[in-house]
Amino acid sequence: MIEAHQPPGLTNHSYASNLRRRMRERGFRADEIEKVLRGNWLCVLKQVIG
């Protein structure tokens, strides 16, 4: 089993807005945030599901 690490403030999916807000505060562009929050997950799902 893979052990997952959850950063403070991101204990479940409902806290994604916190991550989005913090990324904006740190200067990430909207397209970069979307790649992290959605694009990466789609790549992972494609690799897992096939």
Buried (B, 14 or more C-beta within 10 A) or exposed (E): EEEEEEEEEBEEEEBEEBBBEEBEEEEBEEEEBEBEEEEEEEEEEEEEEE
